[in-house]
């Protein structure tokens, strides 16, 4: 299964970024093989709508799960509409959080974890 982890760096040893819409990178990881792809988040510098742009970008990548620190209401709506399950409260190193996800250590979120514009300053 393909999961997306918000990241502060471009590899599996990077720290999870606590923001979704304005994270530095999206790391797409195959949970079976641990093969990954690092994608720059082009929405990071958007003057507005970063969560919506980031959500649409990830939805277009065929991701089924997002692991992140926080997600705002607009991004959560976009991801949910695309059938993507969101897990918030995630922190640590990317490869470790993927293992924790595989071991069932996270609960999916039923709504946004922060208000609009979190992390935009």
C-alpha positions as CSV (number, residue, x, y, z in Angstrom):
1,X,0.0,0.0,0.0
2,X,1.2,3.5,-0.8
3,X,1.3,5.9,2.2
4,X,2.4,9.6,2.3
5,X,4.4,10.9,5.2
6,X,4.9,14.7,5.6
7,X,8.6,15.2,6.0
8,X,11.3,17.9,6.8
9,X,13.8,16.1,4.6
10,X,13.9,14.1,1.4
11,X,14.6,10.6,2.7
12,X,13.4,7.9,5.1
13,X,15.7,9.1,7.9
14,X,14.2,12.6,8.0
15,X,11.9,14.0,10.7
16,X,8.2,14.0,10.1
17,X,7.0,17.6,9.4
18,X,4.2,18.5,11.8
19,X,2.3,20.4,9.0
20,X,0.5,18.9,6.1
21,X,-0.2,21.8,3.7
22,X,3.1,23.5,4.3
23,X,5.4,20.6,4.9
24,X,8.7,20.6,3.1
25,X,8.4,17.2,1.4
26,X,6.0,14.4,0.9
27,X,7.6,11.0,1.2
28,X,5.5,8.3,-0.6
29,X,6.4,4.9,0.8
30,X,5.3,1.4,-0.3
31,X,4.6,-0.3,3.0
32,X,5.5,-3.7,1.6
33,X,8.9,-2.9,0.0
34,X,9.8,0.4,1.7
35,X,10.6,1.8,-1.7
36,X,10.0,5.5,-1.6
37,X,9.7,8.6,-3.6
38,X,10.4,12.1,-2.3
39,X,8.3,15.0,-3.7
40,X,8.8,18.7,-3.0
41,X,5.7,20.3,-1.7
42,X,5.1,23.1,-4.2
43,X,2.2,24.5,-2.0
44,X,4.6,25.4,0.8
45,X,5.0,29.0,-0.4
46,X,1.4,29.5,-1.5
47,X,-0.1,32.7,-0.3
48,X,-3.3,30.9,0.5
49,X,-5.0,27.5,-0.1
50,X,-1.8,25.5,0.7
51,X,-3.8,22.7,2.3
52,X,-6.2,22.4,-0.6
53,X,-3.3,22.4,-3.2
54,X,-1.3,19.9,-1.2
55,X,-4.4,17.6,-0.7
56,X,-5.1,17.6,-4.4
57,X,-1.5,16.9,-5.3
58,X,-1.4,13.9,-2.9
59,X,-4.8,12.6,-4.1
60,X,-3.4,12.6,-7.7
61,X,-0.6,10.3,-6.6
62,X,-2.8,7.4,-5.7
63,X,-2.0,7.5,-2.0
64,X,-4.4,5.7,0.4
65,X,-3.0,6.9,3.8
66,X,-1.5,10.2,5.0
67,X,0.7,10.2,8.1
68,X,1.3,13.7,9.5
69,X,1.5,15.8,12.6
70,X,-1.5,18.0,11.9
71,X,-4.0,18.7,9.1
72,X,-6.3,21.6,8.7
73,X,-10.0,21.6,7.7
74,X,-9.6,22.3,4.0
75,X,-6.9,19.7,3.5
76,X,-8.8,17.2,5.5
77,X,-11.9,17.8,3.3
78,X,-9.9,17.3,0.1
79,X,-8.2,14.2,1.4
80,X,-11.4,12.7,2.8
81,X,-13.3,13.4,-0.5
82,X,-10.5,11.5,-2.3
83,X,-11.0,8.5,0.0
84,X,-7.6,9.0,1.7
85,X,-7.4,8.1,5.4
86,X,-5.6,10.6,7.6
87,X,-3.6,9.9,10.7
88,X,-2.5,12.9,12.8
89,X,-0.3,13.2,15.9
90,X,2.5,11.5,14.1
91,X,6.1,12.5,14.9
92,X,9.5,11.0,14.7
93,X,11.6,9.6,11.9
94,X,9.8,8.7,8.6
95,X,10.8,5.1,8.4
96,X,9.9,4.6,12.1
97,X,6.5,6.0,11.7
98,X,5.8,3.8,8.7
99,X,6.7,0.8,10.8
100,X,4.4,2.1,13.6
101,X,1.6,2.5,11.1
102,X,2.2,-1.1,9.9
103,X,2.0,-2.3,13.5
104,X,-1.3,-0.6,14.0
105,X,0.0,2.0,16.5
106,X,-1.9,5.0,15.1
107,X,-5.6,5.7,15.0
108,X,-7.2,7.5,12.0
109,X,-8.5,11.0,12.4
110,X,-12.2,11.7,12.1
111,X,-11.6,15.4,11.5
112,X,-8.9,18.2,11.2
113,X,-6.5,18.5,14.1
114,X,-5.9,22.3,13.7
115,X,-7.7,25.4,12.5
116,X,-7.2,26.9,9.1
117,X,-3.8,28.6,8.5
118,X,-1.9,26.5,11.0
119,X,1.8,26.7,10.3
120,X,1.5,29.5,7.7
121,X,3.6,31.9,9.7
